Amino acid sequence: MGATKQLRIGVHYEPSNVDPHLGAAELALQMTNGVFDTLVNKTADGAYLPGLAETFSISDDHLRYTFHLRKDVVFHDGTPFTAHAMKISLDRARDPQNKSQLAGGLLGSYRESRAVDEHCLEIILDSPYALLLDALSQGWLAPVAPTCATSAGSTFITHPVGTGPFRFVRWNKGDCLIIRRNEAYAWAPPVVDNAGPPLVDEILFKFLPDDNARTAALLDGSVDMILAANPADAQTLRATAGLAVTTWPIRGVPVSLMMNIKRSPTSSLAVRQAISHALDVDALVQEVFRGEFTRAYGPVSQFTLGYEPGVENMYPHSPTKAATLLEQEGWMPGPDGIRERDGEALRVTFYALPVNFYPQFGAIVARQLALVGIAVDVELCSPPQWIQAGMQGLHNLIPQGKYASSSQLLGFVYHSRKSGPGSYGWSKRGPQDYPTIDTQIDAAETCLTPAEFVPHFATVQMDIMRAALAVPLHCNATLVAARDTIGGLRFDAIGAYPLFHDITFQQDEA
């Protein structure tokens, strides 16, 4: 028997060491996505393909979804996958006691699910919710073994049991997480080529939170791949023999500088528009990402289904235009160069985390806005403080983004119902502010096809930019640096979560 073919991947953070709002949940799913399968699979162009459900149908009133499940699927603990098992997983995600805010929120107007028979599941909604299939295509709502779902509680992440091509092996705190090939796997989705067990024996995810440490580990052979290479190191890695660097665009809401419309001075449309013109986003993105990431122009990235290109020329960089807008509002240059009105200085507060390049964003934004007479106070804070600022509206400016497969997820950031405490709408827009945004999102969320919802979201994107609710900065991306002997890596419809079914690796002989 040959040696175990182990693929070693260096990753950002250990989930337990990072606040969930910093993307720890996303990182955990990157590592464990191979442990799970989903009911349906989505493609980047918006088509839904079979998964654990061979077929599905939707009632005329859009309130009842019926899924006919595969009959040959078993969980890693040997338990058969059934409609009852899927119901347990969905109910667990929705149960507020489990604090599964992300998975539970994805279910929208979910009322209940029913096991019609062993391999037929019905999901009942309280109101039409076109995002249900999108939600069910994501790993957050993948089925877990009933014993795991009902008994693991908050420790679920330490030993998840799914139906996927890899079994969870162990999580060594402070060191690594390991998944191993599921030899019984024979129900791969149509979005991959390999229908059987994976082509590598196991994958070890090594926790290397420091950019320099990840790059060094790849160069010295300690790991074979890093899923989030430092853009500053990309050129060096590209020039290194035996390595390859690829960029995988992540779809959704790009990292954007959200502007609080309920807090002065960004409560003024003219001030928000001035900030939009004053910031040189091209220069910011080039300085921080060295040409590796793409600048954003609107509320969804250019790679996202439903992107509206009309946003691209709305706020050209123009300090002169910014100055004119401010002076029309009575903000005149003071003796120190900072504008004043009625004795008040024009100052904004930027809340930044010590990760995700946010401190650099803050410094660049402060430098650029000073040129038009706007002072920026950068508050570098802990994750709880950052979240509190966004939820309570303590900020003028705060960066945020959201992974999503299409523009239909815009409502998560920009609908007024998401602007209250505990929600993600950090423009703090109320229903009376630019109400057509809510109207269009509400209409779109009942549409089942891109042909129906894309026109609504085209209007939403233009309205968001006219209201200057945010300055889009950069599109998210996964910068993969790996040995050139690795092939077959692909990502899901969002572009964030790797699919390891087809991955191959020519491992050096010991």
Protein Blocks (a to p, Z undefined) as FASTA:
>chain_A
ZZddddddddfbdfklpcfklommmmmmmmmmmmpccfbdcdfkopacddfblbdcddfk
opaccddddfkbccfkopacdfklmmmmmmmmmmmklopmklmmmnomafbdcdfblmbc
cdddfbdcfklmmmmmpmklgccdfklmmmnmmmlmmoccdfbfbdcfbdcehiaccddd
dfkbccbcfkbmblbdcfbfbdcddddfbfklmmmmmmnopambdfbdcfklmmmmmmpg
hiacdddddedjdddddddfkbcfklpmklmmmmmmmpcfklmmmmmnnomaccdfbfbd
fkbghiafklmmmmgcdfklmmmmmmmnopacdfkopaceehiacdddddddfeehlmmm
mmmmmmmmmmnopacddddddfklmmmmmmnopafbdcdddddfbfklmmmmmgmklmmg
hiablnopafklokllmmmmmmmmmpfbfklmmmmmmmmmmmmmmnopaccfbdcddddd
ddfkbghiacdfkopaccfklpccddddZZ
